[in-house]
Amino acid sequence: MAWMEIDGHHLLVRFSPAEHVLGLVRDLVVPLSSVESVDLVGSWREVRGLRVGLDLPRVRKLGTWYSRGHRQLVSLRRGVPALKVSLRGERYDEVLVSVPETDLLHACLSYRP
């Protein structure tokens, strides 16, 4: 299962070895200054476009989704809440990841001193 963590001034998204293979994804490290907004994922319909990776309908989505000028890094699991992090000036425009501690991460990423 993928996980998100904040390490100093960076947001890290890490994947298990199996996820690296199945989803054709790599770990992602972005500066917190690149985070534009953070929201809870309301529906898996927010994932749009053509995919490179794994898609088991209503069970698991893992990989990169491409649409016109838009790129999403996705790791969603049925029954696990998820966060959508919008990024500015990075390889991906959005990162959607299922993580059990969505409330804590949402609060930490939304806080701007």
Number of C-alpha atoms within 10 A of each C-alpha: 14 19 16 20 14 16 11 8 10 16 19 17 19 18 19 14 12 10 19 17 14 15 21 14 21 16 12 16 16 19 15 16 12 15 20 15 14 20 15 16 19 11 8 16 7 11 22 14 13 12 20 15 19 18 16 9 9 11 10 16 25 25 22 23 20 16 12 7 6 13 21 25 28 25 28 26 20 13 11 12 17 26 24 22 24 18 21 14 10 14 13 19 17 23 21 24 27 25 20 15 14 20 13 10 17 18 11 13 17 15 8 7 3
